[in-house]
Amino acid sequence: MSVTFQPALYYEVTARDNNQDCVNYEQTFTVPQFYSNAGTNCFVTCGLCGQHMEILTATLLDPQPEVS
Ligand SMILES: [Zn+2]
């Protein structure tokens, strides 16, 4: 994975489904508020095929969203 995450931060992430058997194949999705958790094992999962998408970009949100 070429994209790296720092732990415990929110990112805007774009991800692409590379599963040829999925109707989302080669479609790109944006996750506007993606939490990095520990900074590892950050995955975007396709809601249809259940496979991990390839994360293309991750932009640190600035400012970080207020979460209570
Ligand atoms: Zn899929």
PDB file of the backbone (N, CA, C, O) and the ligand in Angstrom, with CONECT records:
HET     ZN  A 101       1
ATOM      1  N   MET A   1       0.860  -1.196   0.000  1.00  0.00           N
ATOM      2  CA  MET A   1       0.000   0.000   0.000  1.00  0.00           C
ATOM      3  C   MET A   1       0.888   1.234   0.000  1.00  0.00           C
ATOM      4  O   MET A   1       1.784   1.362   0.834  1.00  0.00           O
ATOM      5  N   SER A   2       0.645   2.113  -0.906  1.00  0.00           N
ATOM      6  CA  SER A   2       1.488   3.291  -1.049  1.00  0.00           C
ATOM      7  C   SER A   2       1.048   4.432  -0.142  1.00  0.00           C
ATOM      8  O   SER A   2       1.829   5.338   0.148  1.00  0.00           O
ATOM      9  N   VAL A   3      -0.191   4.387   0.299  1.00  0.00           N
ATOM     10  CA  VAL A   3      -0.705   5.458   1.140  1.00  0.00           C
ATOM     11  C   VAL A   3      -0.440   5.102   2.596  1.00  0.00           C
ATOM     12  O   VAL A   3      -0.725   3.986   3.030  1.00  0.00           O
ATOM     13  N   THR A   4       0.098   6.036   3.337  1.00  0.00           N
ATOM     14  CA  THR A   4       0.345   5.790   4.755  1.00  0.00           C
ATOM     15  C   THR A   4      -0.519   6.733   5.580  1.00  0.00           C
ATOM     16  O   THR A   4      -0.824   7.854   5.173  1.00  0.00           O
ATOM     17  N   PHE A   5      -0.898   6.245   6.741  1.00  0.00           N
ATOM     18  CA  PHE A   5      -1.756   7.000   7.649  1.00  0.00           C
ATOM     19  C   PHE A   5      -1.033   7.215   8.969  1.00  0.00           C
ATOM     20  O   PHE A   5      -0.346   6.329   9.476  1.00  0.00           O
ATOM     21  N   GLN A   6      -1.204   8.399   9.504  1.00  0.00           N
ATOM     22  CA  GLN A   6      -0.810   8.612  10.887  1.00  0.00           C
ATOM     23  C   GLN A   6      -1.970   8.156  11.767  1.00  0.00           C
ATOM     24  O   GLN A   6      -3.124   8.226  11.344  1.00  0.00           O
ATOM     25  N   PRO A   7      -1.689   7.695  12.970  1.00  0.00           N
ATOM     26  CA  PRO A   7      -2.755   7.171  13.818  1.00  0.00           C
ATOM     27  C   PRO A   7      -3.696   8.264  14.326  1.00  0.00           C
ATOM     28  O   PRO A   7      -3.312   9.417  14.519  1.00  0.00           O
ATOM     29  N   ALA A   8      -4.941   7.845  14.531  1.00  0.00           N
ATOM     30  CA  ALA A   8      -5.940   8.635  15.255  1.00  0.00           C
ATOM     31  C   ALA A   8      -6.219   9.982  14.613  1.00  0.00           C
ATOM     32  O   ALA A   8      -6.363  10.993  15.299  1.00  0.00           O
ATOM     33  N   LEU A   9      -6.296   9.983  13.266  1.00  0.00           N
ATOM     34  CA  LEU A   9      -6.628  11.206  12.554  1.00  0.00           C
ATOM     35  C   LEU A   9      -7.685  10.899  11.504  1.00  0.00           C
ATOM     36  O   LEU A   9      -7.871   9.756  11.087  1.00  0.00           O
ATOM     37  N   TYR A  10      -8.370  11.959  11.093  1.00  0.00           N
ATOM     38  CA  TYR A  10      -9.387  11.829  10.048  1.00  0.00           C
ATOM     39  C   TYR A  10      -8.825  12.276   8.707  1.00  0.00           C
ATOM     40  O   TYR A  10      -8.130  13.287   8.603  1.00  0.00           O
ATOM     41  N   TYR A  11      -9.144  11.498   7.696  1.00  0.00           N
ATOM     42  CA  TYR A  11      -8.697  11.772   6.338  1.00  0.00           C
ATOM     43  C   TYR A  11      -9.896  11.734   5.394  1.00  0.00           C
ATOM     44  O   TYR A  11     -10.904  11.079   5.658  1.00  0.00           O
ATOM     45  N   GLU A  12      -9.748  12.467   4.275  1.00  0.00           N
ATOM     46  CA  GLU A  12     -10.629  12.210   3.143  1.00  0.00           C
ATOM     47  C   GLU A  12      -9.890  11.249   2.225  1.00  0.00           C
ATOM     48  O   GLU A  12      -8.770  11.521   1.792  1.00  0.00           O
ATOM     49  N   VAL A  13     -10.528  10.126   1.935  1.00  0.00           N
ATOM     50  CA  VAL A  13      -9.881   9.034   1.224  1.00  0.00           C
ATOM     51  C   VAL A  13     -10.635   8.769  -0.073  1.00  0.00           C
ATOM     52  O   VAL A  13     -11.865   8.801  -0.110  1.00  0.00           O
ATOM     53  N   THR A  14      -9.886   8.509  -1.125  1.00  0.00           N
ATOM     54  CA  THR A  14     -10.499   7.959  -2.330  1.00  0.00           C
ATOM     55  C   THR A  14      -9.978   6.544  -2.520  1.00  0.00           C
ATOM     56  O   THR A  14      -8.811   6.247  -2.263  1.00  0.00           O
ATOM     57  N   ALA A  15     -10.876   5.681  -2.978  1.00  0.00           N
ATOM     58  CA  ALA A  15     -10.523   4.274  -3.106  1.00  0.00           C
ATOM     59  C   ALA A  15     -11.212   3.700  -4.333  1.00  0.00           C
ATOM     60  O   ALA A  15     -12.294   4.137  -4.724  1.00  0.00           O
ATOM     61  N   ARG A  16     -10.559   2.712  -4.930  1.00  0.00           N
ATOM     62  CA  ARG A  16     -11.067   2.101  -6.158  1.00  0.00           C
ATOM     63  C   ARG A  16     -11.252   0.610  -5.960  1.00  0.00           C
ATOM     64  O   ARG A  16     -10.427  -0.065  -5.346  1.00  0.00           O
ATOM     65  N   ASP A  17     -12.362   0.113  -6.499  1.00  0.00           N
ATOM     66  CA  ASP A  17     -12.655  -1.316  -6.444  1.00  0.00           C
ATOM     67  C   ASP A  17     -11.947  -2.014  -7.600  1.00  0.00           C
ATOM     68  O   ASP A  17     -12.206  -1.716  -8.766  1.00  0.00           O
ATOM     69  N   ASN A  18     -11.056  -2.940  -7.274  1.00  0.00           N
ATOM     70  CA  ASN A  18     -10.294  -3.653  -8.310  1.00  0.00           C
ATOM     71  C   ASN A  18     -10.792  -5.068  -8.529  1.00  0.00           C
ATOM     72  O   ASN A  18     -10.103  -5.878  -9.150  1.00  0.00           O
ATOM     73  N   ASN A  19     -11.975  -5.375  -8.031  1.00  0.00           N
ATOM     74  CA  ASN A  19     -12.530  -6.715  -8.186  1.00  0.00           C
ATOM     75  C   ASN A  19     -13.314  -6.791  -9.500  1.00  0.00           C
ATOM     76  O   ASN A  19     -14.378  -6.187  -9.638  1.00  0.00           O
ATOM     77  N   GLN A  20     -12.775  -7.535 -10.448  1.00  0.00           N
ATOM     78  CA  GLN A  20     -13.391  -7.599 -11.777  1.00  0.00           C
ATOM     79  C   GLN A  20     -14.793  -8.184 -11.740  1.00  0.00           C
ATOM     80  O   GLN A  20     -15.596  -7.933 -12.639  1.00  0.00           O
ATOM     81  N   ASP A  21     -15.088  -8.950 -10.723  1.00  0.00           N
ATOM     82  CA  ASP A  21     -16.398  -9.584 -10.635  1.00  0.00           C
ATOM     83  C   ASP A  21     -17.449  -8.678 -10.011  1.00  0.00           C
ATOM     84  O   ASP A  21     -18.610  -9.069  -9.896  1.00  0.00           O
ATOM     85  N   CYS A  22     -17.061  -7.483  -9.610  1.00  0.00           N
ATOM     86  CA  CYS A  22     -17.966  -6.590  -8.893  1.00  0.00           C
ATOM     87  C   CYS A  22     -18.490  -5.513  -9.829  1.00  0.00           C
ATOM     88  O   CYS A  22     -17.767  -5.038 -10.705  1.00  0.00           O
ATOM     89  N   VAL A  23     -19.751  -5.127  -9.643  1.00  0.00           N
ATOM     90  CA  VAL A  23     -20.304  -4.077 -10.491  1.00  0.00           C
ATOM     91  C   VAL A  23     -19.636  -2.728 -10.220  1.00  0.00           C
ATOM     92  O   VAL A  23     -19.743  -1.802 -11.025  1.00  0.00           O
ATOM     93  N   ASN A  24     -18.956  -2.627  -9.097  1.00  0.00           N
ATOM     94  CA  ASN A  24     -18.208  -1.398  -8.794  1.00  0.00           C
ATOM     95  C   ASN A  24     -16.805  -1.405  -9.401  1.00  0.00           C
ATOM     96  O   ASN A  24     -16.014  -0.501  -9.134  1.00  0.00           O
ATOM     97  N   TYR A  25     -16.493  -2.405 -10.205  1.00  0.00           N
ATOM     98  CA  TYR A  25     -15.139  -2.545 -10.738  1.00  0.00           C
ATOM     99  C   TYR A  25     -14.680  -1.267 -11.430  1.00  0.00           C
ATOM    100  O   TYR A  25     -15.369  -0.725 -12.294  1.00  0.00           O
ATOM    101  N   GLU A  26     -13.503  -0.799 -11.031  1.00  0.00           N
ATOM    102  CA  GLU A  26     -12.849   0.389 -11.574  1.00  0.00           C
ATOM    103  C   GLU A  26     -13.597   1.675 -11.244  1.00  0.00           C
ATOM    104  O   GLU A  26     -13.306   2.727 -11.815  1.00  0.00           O
ATOM    105  N   GLN A  27     -14.543   1.598 -10.341  1.00  0.00           N
ATOM    106  CA  GLN A  27     -15.185   2.811  -9.868  1.00  0.00           C
ATOM    107  C   GLN A  27     -14.411   3.340  -8.666  1.00  0.00           C
ATOM    108  O   GLN A  27     -13.851   2.582  -7.874  1.00  0.00           O
ATOM    109  N   THR A  28     -14.399   4.661  -8.559  1.00  0.00           N
ATOM    110  CA  THR A  28     -13.684   5.305  -7.459  1.00  0.00           C
ATOM    111  C   THR A  28     -14.697   5.925  -6.507  1.00  0.00           C
ATOM    112  O   THR A  28     -15.665   6.562  -6.924  1.00  0.00           O
ATOM    113  N   PHE A  29     -14.450   5.725  -5.236  1.00  0.00           N
ATOM    114  CA  PHE A  29     -15.345   6.205  -4.198  1.00  0.00           C
ATOM    115  C   PHE A  29     -14.586   7.142  -3.271  1.00  0.00           C
ATOM    116  O   PHE A  29     -13.386   6.987  -3.044  1.00  0.00           O
ATOM    117  N   THR A  30     -15.306   8.106  -2.750  1.00  0.00           N
ATOM    118  CA  THR A  30     -14.716   9.041  -1.800  1.00  0.00           C
ATOM    119  C   THR A  30     -15.320   8.806  -0.429  1.00  0.00           C
ATOM    120  O   THR A  30     -16.539   8.732  -0.276  1.00  0.00           O
ATOM    121  N   VAL A  31     -14.459   8.690   0.556  1.00  0.00           N
ATOM    122  CA  VAL A  31     -14.893   8.609   1.945  1.00  0.00           C
ATOM    123  C   VAL A  31     -14.517   9.943   2.584  1.00  0.00           C
ATOM    124  O   VAL A  31     -13.340  10.185   2.849  1.00  0.00           O
ATOM    125  N   PRO A  32     -15.499  10.815   2.837  1.00  0.00           N
ATOM    126  CA  PRO A  32     -15.158  12.179   3.262  1.00  0.00           C
ATOM    127  C   PRO A  32     -14.578  12.265   4.658  1.00  0.00           C
ATOM    128  O   PRO A  32     -13.891  13.231   4.989  1.00  0.00           O
ATOM    129  N   GLN A  33     -14.849  11.260   5.484  1.00  0.00           N
ATOM    130  CA  GLN A  33     -14.364  11.320   6.872  1.00  0.00           C
ATOM    131  C   GLN A  33     -13.955   9.922   7.285  1.00  0.00           C
ATOM    132  O   GLN A  33     -14.751   9.153   7.824  1.00  0.00           O
ATOM    133  N   PHE A  34     -12.708   9.612   7.022  1.00  0.00           N
ATOM    134  CA  PHE A  34     -12.176   8.276   7.261  1.00  0.00           C
ATOM    135  C   PHE A  34     -11.240   8.346   8.448  1.00  0.00           C
ATOM    136  O   PHE A  34     -10.288   9.127   8.448  1.00  0.00           O
ATOM    137  N   TYR A  35     -11.505   7.534   9.461  1.00  0.00           N
ATOM    138  CA  TYR A  35     -10.692   7.555  10.673  1.00  0.00           C
ATOM    139  C   TYR A  35      -9.581   6.525  10.559  1.00  0.00           C
ATOM    140  O   TYR A  35      -9.807   5.388  10.142  1.00  0.00           O
ATOM    141  N   SER A  36      -8.381   6.938  10.933  1.00  0.00           N
ATOM    142  CA  SER A  36      -7.217   6.076  10.697  1.00  0.00           C
ATOM    143  C   SER A  36      -6.987   5.047  11.794  1.00  0.00           C
ATOM    144  O   SER A  36      -6.150   4.158  11.641  1.00  0.00           O
ATOM    145  N   ASN A  37      -7.715   5.155  12.893  1.00  0.00           N
ATOM    146  CA  ASN A  37      -7.511   4.243  14.021  1.00  0.00           C
ATOM    147  C   ASN A  37      -6.039   4.239  14.442  1.00  0.00           C
ATOM    148  O   ASN A  37      -5.498   5.288  14.791  1.00  0.00           O
ATOM    149  N   ALA A  38      -5.395   3.093  14.414  1.00  0.00           N
ATOM    150  CA  ALA A  38      -4.007   3.012  14.846  1.00  0.00           C
ATOM    151  C   ALA A  38      -3.027   3.419  13.752  1.00  0.00           C
ATOM    152  O   ALA A  38      -1.815   3.418  13.967  1.00  0.00           O
ATOM    153  N   GLY A  39      -3.544   3.762  12.595  1.00  0.00           N
ATOM    154  CA  GLY A  39      -2.676   4.125  11.483  1.00  0.00           C
ATOM    155  C   GLY A  39      -2.254   2.948  10.635  1.00  0.00           C
ATOM    156  O   GLY A  39      -1.560   3.111   9.631  1.00  0.00           O
ATOM    157  N   THR A  40      -2.675   1.755  11.039  1.00  0.00           N
ATOM    158  CA  THR A  40      -2.394   0.559  10.264  1.00  0.00           C
ATOM    159  C   THR A  40      -3.711  -0.160  10.025  1.00  0.00           C
ATOM    160  O   THR A  40      -4.716   0.116  10.680  1.00  0.00           O
ATOM    161  N   ASN A  41      -3.686  -1.076   9.087  1.00  0.00           N
ATOM    162  CA  ASN A  41      -4.896  -1.827   8.742  1.00  0.00           C
ATOM    163  C   ASN A  41      -6.059  -0.897   8.411  1.00  0.00           C
ATOM    164  O   ASN A  41      -7.195  -1.128   8.826  1.00  0.00           O
ATOM    165  N   CYS A  42      -5.759   0.155   7.658  1.00  0.00           N
ATOM    166  CA  CYS A  42      -6.793   1.085   7.228  1.00  0.00           C
ATOM    167  C   CYS A  42      -7.342   0.611   5.895  1.00  0.00           C
ATOM    168  O   CYS A  42      -6.650   0.642   4.878  1.00  0.00           O
ATOM    169  N   PHE A  43      -8.572   0.180   5.912  1.00  0.00           N
ATOM    170  CA  PHE A  43      -9.153  -0.378   4.710  1.00  0.00           C
ATOM    171  C   PHE A  43     -10.484   0.289   4.396  1.00  0.00           C
ATOM    172  O   PHE A  43     -11.241   0.663   5.292  1.00  0.00           O
ATOM    173  N   VAL A  44     -10.747   0.427   3.108  1.00  0.00           N
ATOM    174  CA  VAL A  44     -12.074   0.773   2.636  1.00  0.00           C
ATOM    175  C   VAL A  44     -12.634  -0.492   2.006  1.00  0.00           C
ATOM    176  O   VAL A  44     -12.048  -1.042   1.074  1.00  0.00           O
ATOM    177  N   THR A  45     -13.762  -0.948   2.514  1.00  0.00           N
ATOM    178  CA  THR A  45     -14.340  -2.198   2.055  1.00  0.00           C
ATOM    179  C   THR A  45     -15.520  -1.910   1.148  1.00  0.00           C
ATOM    180  O   THR A  45     -16.367  -1.074   1.464  1.00  0.00           O
ATOM    181  N   CYS A  46     -15.574  -2.597   0.031  1.00  0.00           N
ATOM    182  CA  CYS A  46     -16.696  -2.458  -0.886  1.00  0.00           C
ATOM    183  C   CYS A  46     -17.949  -3.032  -0.239  1.00  0.00           C
ATOM    184  O   CYS A  46     -17.933  -4.146   0.283  1.00  0.00           O
ATOM    185  N   GLY A  47     -19.042  -2.260  -0.276  1.00  0.00           N
ATOM    186  CA  GLY A  47     -20.277  -2.711   0.326  1.00  0.00           C
ATOM    187  C   GLY A  47     -20.961  -3.813  -0.455  1.00  0.00           C
ATOM    188  O   GLY A  47     -21.863  -4.472   0.062  1.00  0.00           O
ATOM    189  N   LEU A  48     -20.546  -4.023  -1.692  1.00  0.00           N
ATOM    190  CA  LEU A  48     -21.182  -5.040  -2.523  1.00  0.00           C
ATOM    191  C   LEU A  48     -20.417  -6.353  -2.513  1.00  0.00           C
ATOM    192  O   LEU A  48     -20.995  -7.407  -2.246  1.00  0.00           O
ATOM    193  N   CYS A  49     -19.128  -6.300  -2.800  1.00  0.00           N
ATOM    194  CA  CYS A  49     -18.364  -7.547  -2.877  1.00  0.00           C
ATOM    195  C   CYS A  49     -17.618  -7.847  -1.585  1.00  0.00           C
ATOM    196  O   CYS A  49     -17.136  -8.962  -1.389  1.00  0.00           O
ATOM    197  N   GLY A  50     -17.519  -6.851  -0.699  1.00  0.00           N
ATOM    198  CA  GLY A  50     -16.885  -7.088   0.589  1.00  0.00           C
ATOM    199  C   GLY A  50     -15.370  -7.116   0.545  1.00  0.00           C
ATOM    200  O   GLY A  50     -14.734  -7.410   1.557  1.00  0.00           O
ATOM    201  N   GLN A  51     -14.777  -6.819  -0.600  1.00  0.00           N
ATOM    202  CA  GLN A  51     -13.321  -6.842  -0.699  1.00  0.00           C
ATOM    203  C   GLN A  51     -12.757  -5.459  -0.387  1.00  0.00           C
ATOM    204  O   GLN A  51     -13.439  -4.439  -0.482  1.00  0.00           O
ATOM    205  N   HIS A  52     -11.483  -5.473  -0.011  1.00  0.00           N
ATOM    206  CA  HIS A  52     -10.816  -4.203   0.261  1.00  0.00           C
ATOM    207  C   HIS A  52     -10.562  -3.481  -1.050  1.00  0.00           C
ATOM    208  O   HIS A  52     -10.123  -4.079  -2.033  1.00  0.00           O
ATOM    209  N   MET A  53     -10.842  -2.196  -1.048  1.00  0.00           N
ATOM    210  CA  MET A  53     -10.533  -1.384  -2.223  1.00  0.00           C
ATOM    211  C   MET A  53      -9.094  -0.880  -2.142  1.00  0.00           C
ATOM    212  O   MET A  53      -8.491  -0.819  -1.070  1.00  0.00           O
ATOM    213  N   GLU A  54      -8.572  -0.526  -3.295  1.00  0.00           N
ATOM    214  CA  GLU A  54      -7.247   0.096  -3.325  1.00  0.00           C
ATOM    215  C   GLU A  54      -7.386   1.560  -2.935  1.00  0.00           C
ATOM    216  O   GLU A  54      -8.134   2.310  -3.561  1.00  0.00           O
ATOM    217  N   ILE A  55      -6.670   1.956  -1.910  1.00  0.00           N
ATOM    218  CA  ILE A  55      -6.722   3.347  -1.483  1.00  0.00           C
ATOM    219  C   ILE A  55      -5.800   4.165  -2.372  1.00  0.00           C
ATOM    220  O   ILE A  55      -4.596   3.919  -2.446  1.00  0.00           O
ATOM    221  N   LEU A  56      -6.389   5.134  -3.040  1.00  0.00           N
ATOM    222  CA  LEU A  56      -5.640   5.918  -4.021  1.00  0.00           C
ATOM    223  C   LEU A  56      -5.023   7.156  -3.384  1.00  0.00           C
ATOM    224  O   LEU A  56      -3.840   7.441  -3.571  1.00  0.00           O
ATOM    225  N   THR A  57      -5.826   7.874  -2.640  1.00  0.00           N
ATOM    226  CA  THR A  57      -5.340   9.101  -2.014  1.00  0.00           C
ATOM    227  C   THR A  57      -5.894   9.182  -0.602  1.00  0.00           C
ATOM    228  O   THR A  57      -6.957   8.640  -0.302  1.00  0.00           O
ATOM    229  N   ALA A  58      -5.161   9.861   0.247  1.00  0.00           N
ATOM    230  CA  ALA A  58      -5.618  10.147   1.603  1.00  0.00           C
ATOM    231  C   ALA A  58      -5.170  11.554   1.950  1.00  0.00           C
ATOM    232  O   ALA A  58      -3.976  11.844   2.023  1.00  0.00           O
ATOM    233  N   THR A  59      -6.137  12.415   2.162  1.00  0.00           N
ATOM    234  CA  THR A  59      -5.844  13.811   2.461  1.00  0.00           C
ATOM    235  C   THR A  59      -6.223  14.091   3.897  1.00  0.00           C
ATOM    236  O   THR A  59      -7.376  13.912   4.292  1.00  0.00           O
ATOM    237  N   LEU A  60      -5.266  14.524   4.667  1.00  0.00           N
ATOM    238  CA  LEU A  60      -5.533  14.831   6.069  1.00  0.00           C
ATOM    239  C   LEU A  60      -6.524  15.986   6.156  1.00  0.00           C
ATOM    240  O   LEU A  60      -6.327  17.026   5.529  1.00  0.00           O
ATOM    241  N   LEU A  61      -7.575  15.804   6.927  1.00  0.00           N
ATOM    242  CA  LEU A  61      -8.569  16.858   7.088  1.00  0.00           C
ATOM    243  C   LEU A  61      -8.005  17.957   7.981  1.00  0.00           C
ATOM    244  O   LEU A  61      -7.494  17.700   9.071  1.00  0.00           O
ATOM    245  N   ASP A  62      -8.111  19.177   7.490  1.00  0.00           N
ATOM    246  CA  ASP A  62      -7.597  20.319   8.238  1.00  0.00           C
ATOM    247  C   ASP A  62      -8.615  21.438   8.149  1.00  0.00           C
ATOM    248  O   ASP A  62      -8.762  22.023   7.076  1.00  0.00           O
ATOM    249  N   PRO A  63      -9.323  21.768   9.213  1.00  0.00           N
ATOM    250  CA  PRO A  63      -9.142  21.210  10.549  1.00  0.00           C
ATOM    251  C   PRO A  63      -9.747  19.821  10.679  1.00  0.00           C
ATOM    252  O   PRO A  63     -10.578  19.413   9.867  1.00  0.00           O
ATOM    253  N   GLN A  64      -9.329  19.111  11.694  1.00  0.00           N
ATOM    254  CA  GLN A  64      -9.913  17.809  11.992  1.00  0.00           C
ATOM    255  C   GLN A  64     -11.347  18.004  12.457  1.00  0.00           C
ATOM    256  O   GLN A  64     -11.640  18.981  13.147  1.00  0.00           O
ATOM    257  N   PRO A  65     -12.244  17.101  12.095  1.00  0.00           N
ATOM    258  CA  PRO A  65     -13.633  17.248  12.531  1.00  0.00           C
ATOM    259  C   PRO A  65     -13.778  17.113  14.048  1.00  0.00           C
ATOM    260  O   PRO A  65     -13.045  16.374  14.705  1.00  0.00           O
ATOM    261  N   GLU A  66     -14.732  17.842  14.563  1.00  0.00           N
ATOM    262  CA  GLU A  66     -15.004  17.758  16.001  1.00  0.00           C
ATOM    263  C   GLU A  66     -15.811  16.505  16.257  1.00  0.00           C
ATOM    264  O   GLU A  66     -16.898  16.337  15.706  1.00  0.00           O
ATOM    265  N   VAL A  67     -15.286  15.628  17.088  1.00  0.00           N
ATOM    266  CA  VAL A  67     -15.985  14.394  17.425  1.00  0.00           C
ATOM    267  C   VAL A  67     -16.147  14.342  18.928  1.00  0.00           C
ATOM    268  O   VAL A  67     -15.175  14.438  19.678  1.00  0.00           O
ATOM    269  N   SER A  68     -17.362  14.193  19.349  1.00  0.00           N
ATOM    270  CA  SER A  68     -17.617  14.166  20.787  1.00  0.00           C
ATOM    271  C   SER A  68     -17.758  12.730  21.264  1.00  0.00           C
ATOM    272  O   SER A  68     -17.977  12.492  22.451  1.00  0.00           O
TER     273      SER A  68
HETATM  274 ZN    ZN A 101     -16.840  -4.445  -4.983  1.00  0.00          ZN2+
END
